[in-house]
Amino acid sequence: METHEILEQVKTGEITVEEAERYFRRKPFVDMGYAKLDTHREIRSGFPEVVFCSGKADEHLLHIFEVLFEENKEVFGTRASEAQYELVRERIPEITYDPVSRILKVEKEGKERKGKIAVCTAGTADIAVAEEAAQAAEFFGSSVERIYDVGVSGLHRLLARLETLQSANCVVAVAGMEGALASVIGGLVDKPVIAVPTSVGYGANFKGLSALLTMINSCANGIATVNIDNGYGAGYMAAQINRLGVR
């Protein structure tokens, strides 16, 4: 729960001053031995802690989800498997799973989404990474417009959505192969572009390295590049930029 939300509830009488005081006095993290959950992260940065699910022991993952859900009434996990979803669902029936983005989450109903972020992909093979970005940004309160399969091999498809691109507070460009999409978009908009190289491509793509180098070496201005397949990192950064745009 955000600080502003707590104070509003005190103002309206939904909770007492003593209850709010207990909330602010609690420890800034929960020490679980194998993990130290940062329960004050939303107070400091505006966004709660997110769980990277891949590689975690079942018992650890389950307990982490339970604690974060109890603290925030919502929780967001990335790179989850179908088996992890089934495991967590036994304890948290509200949990949902998207097999495309591999996101495991419980989200508060009626959450307000503001501003606009455009998330674009060069091809349909890049959608998994793009959805990780889009859903992360939505979880953090941003409105997202998806523009998929608009790579440079058919530039007219991208230009048909130019108005949407130019009206967004931030654009996320997700591309594999040679990764040229970010450079093209960077030359068309006056907002920040977050480039996301994907591991999609043939042998000389080097599992995303060629796209990464293209994006880092872009001649277009206003482009920042995240790591290969890091949709979550792009979605988080886009949400921060969008929040500034809304303000």
C-alpha positions in Angstrom: 0.0 0.0 0.0 1.4 3.5 -0.9 2.0 6.2 1.6 -0.5 8.5 0.0 -3.2 5.7 0.1 -2.6 5.2 3.9 -2.9 8.9 4.6 -6.1 9.2 2.5 -7.6 6.3 4.5 -6.7 8.1 7.7 -8.3 11.3 6.4 -11.6 9.5 5.4 -11.7 7.5 8.7 -11.3 4.1 7.1 -8.3 3.4 9.4 -7.2 5.0 12.6 -4.1 7.0 13.2 -2.8 4.2 15.4 -3.3 1.7 12.5 -1.4 3.9 10.2 1.4 4.4 12.7 1.8 0.6 13.1 2.1 0.4 9.3 4.9 3.0 9.1 6.7 1.6 12.1 7.0 -1.9 10.7 10.4 -3.2 9.6 11.4 -2.1 6.1 12.0 -5.7 5.1 10.8 -9.2 6.1 13.7 -11.5 7.0 12.9 -15.0 5.8 16.4 -16.4 6.2 16.8 -17.3 2.6 15.3 -14.0 1.4 14.8 -10.5 2.7 11.7 -9.1 1.2 11.8 -5.3 0.7 8.3 -4.3 1.9 9.2 -0.6 1.9 10.3 -0.5 -1.7 7.0 1.1 -2.9 7.3 3.8 -0.3 10.8 4.7 -1.5 10.5 4.1 -5.3 6.8 4.1 -6.0 6.8 0.5 -7.1 6.6 -2.7 -5.0 9.2 -5.5 -5.2 8.8 -8.0 -8.0 9.6 -11.7 -7.9 12.0 -13.3 -10.4 10.6 -16.8 -10.4 13.0 -18.8 -12.5 15.4 -21.0 -10.5 13.7 -20.5 -7.1 13.0 -23.5 -4.9 9.3 -24.4 -4.7 9.0 -23.8 -1.0 10.9 -20.4 -1.2 8.7 -19.2 -4.2 5.5 -20.1 -2.5 6.4 -18.4 0.8 7.6 -15.3 -1.0 4.4 -15.0 -2.9 2.3 -15.5 0.2 4.2 -12.8 2.2 4.1 -10.2 -0.6 0.4 -10.9 -1.3 -0.4 -10.5 2.4 1.5 -7.2 2.5 0.2 -5.6 -0.7 -2.9 -7.6 -1.7 -1.2 -8.0 -5.1 2.0 -9.5 -6.3 3.9 -9.7 -9.6 6.3 -12.4 -10.7 8.3 -12.8 -13.9 9.8 -15.8 -15.8 7.5 -18.3 -14.1 6.7 -21.8 -15.3 3.4 -23.6 -15.6 4.4 -25.8 -12.7 5.1 -22.8 -10.5 1.7 -21.4 -11.3 0.0 -24.6 -10.3 2.0 -24.6 -7.1 1.1 -21.0 -6.1 -2.5 -21.4 -7.1 -3.1 -24.0 -4.4 -2.4 -21.3 -1.7 -3.5 -18.2 -3.7 -6.5 -19.0 -5.8 -6.6 -15.5 -7.2 -3.3 -15.9 -9.0 -3.2 -15.7 -12.8 -0.6 -16.9 -15.3 0.2 -15.9 -18.8 2.1 -18.6 -20.7 3.3 -16.1 -23.4 5.0 -13.6 -21.1 5.4 -16.2 -18.3 4.0 -13.6 -15.8 2.5 -14.8 -12.5 0.4 -12.2 -10.8 -2.4 -11.1 -8.6 -3.6 -7.6 -9.4 -6.0 -5.3 -7.5 -9.3 -4.9 -9.2 -10.2 -1.5 -10.6 -6.6 -0.3 -10.7 -6.4 3.1 -12.5 -4.0 3.2 -15.4 -2.8 6.6 -16.6 -0.8 8.2 -19.5 0.2 6.1 -22.5 3.1 3.8 -23.3 3.5 2.3 -26.8 5.0 -1.1 -26.9 6.1 -2.2 -30.4 7.6 -5.4 -31.8 9.4 -6.0 -35.0 7.8 -9.4 -35.4 5.3 -11.8 -33.7 8.3 -13.9 -32.4 9.2 -10.9 -30.2 5.7 -10.7 -28.5 6.7 -12.8 -25.4 9.3 -10.2 -24.4 7.0 -7.3 -25.4 4.2 -8.7 -23.2 6.5 -8.9 -20.3 7.2 -5.2 -20.8 3.6 -4.3 -21.4 2.2 -6.2 -18.5 4.8 -4.9 -16.1 4.0 -1.3 -17.1 0.3 -2.0 -16.7 0.9 -3.5 -13.2 2.7 -0.3 -12.2 -0.3 1.9 -13.3 0.4 2.8 -16.9 -1.9 2.6 -19.8 -0.3 0.6 -22.7 -1.0 0.6 -26.4 0.4 -2.5 -28.2 1.7 -2.2 -31.7 2.9 -5.6 -32.8 4.5 -6.9 -36.0 5.7 -3.6 -37.5 9.3 -4.4 -38.3 11.4 -2.6 -40.9 10.7 -5.2 -43.6 7.3 -3.6 -44.0 7.8 0.0 -42.9 4.3 1.1 -44.0 2.8 -1.0 -41.1 4.7 1.1 -38.6 3.9 4.4 -40.3 0.2 3.5 -40.2 0.4 3.8 -36.4 2.5 7.0 -36.3 -0.2 9.1 -34.5 -0.3 6.5 -31.6 3.5 6.4 -31.4 3.9 10.2 -31.3 1.1 10.7 -28.6 2.8 8.2 -26.2 4.9 9.5 -23.2 7.4 6.7 -24.0 7.9 4.0 -26.6 9.3 0.5 -26.0 10.8 -1.0 -29.2 11.3 -4.8 -29.0 13.2 -6.5 -31.9 15.4 -9.4 -32.7 17.3 -10.1 -35.9 19.3 -6.9 -36.6 17.3 -4.8 -34.2 16.7 -1.8 -36.5 13.2 -1.0 -35.2 14.4 1.2 -32.4 16.4 3.4 -34.7 13.5 3.9 -37.0 11.1 4.8 -34.1 13.8 7.1 -32.6 13.7 9.2 -35.7 9.9 9.6 -35.7 9.1 10.6 -32.1 10.0 13.3 -29.6 9.7 11.0 -26.5 12.2 8.6 -25.0 12.5 5.2 -26.7 13.5 2.1 -24.8 15.1 -0.5 -27.0 14.8 -4.2 -26.1 16.9 -6.6 -28.1 15.6 -10.1 -28.2 17.3 -13.5 -28.8 15.1 -14.0 -31.9 17.1 -14.6 -35.0 19.4 -16.9 -37.0 22.9 -18.0 -36.1 24.7 -14.7 -36.7 22.2 -13.0 -34.4 24.3 -14.6 -31.6 21.2 -15.0 -29.4 20.4 -11.3 -29.4 23.9 -9.9 -29.4 23.7 -8.4 -32.9 20.4 -6.7 -32.0 21.9 -5.4 -28.8 24.9 -3.9 -30.7 22.7 -2.3 -33.3 20.6 -0.7 -30.6 23.6 0.5 -28.6 25.1 2.0 -31.7 22.0 3.6 -33.0 22.5 7.0 -34.8 19.0 8.1 -33.7 18.8 10.3 -30.6 16.8 9.6 -27.4 17.3 5.8 -27.3 18.3 3.8 -24.2 18.9 0.1 -24.4 18.2 -2.6 -21.8 19.6 -6.1 -21.8 18.7 -9.0 -24.2 15.1 -10.2 -23.6 14.7 -7.9 -20.6 11.1 -6.9 -21.2 10.5 -6.4 -17.5 13.3 -3.9 -17.2 11.9 -1.9 -20.2 8.4 -2.0 -18.8 9.6 -0.7 -15.4 11.6 2.2 -16.9 8.7 3.0 -19.3 6.4 3.2 -16.3 8.7 5.6 -14.5 8.9 7.9 -17.6 5.2 7.7 -18.1 4.6 8.7 -14.5 6.7 11.8 -15.1 4.7 12.5 -18.2 1.4 12.2 -16.3 2.6 14.6 -13.6 
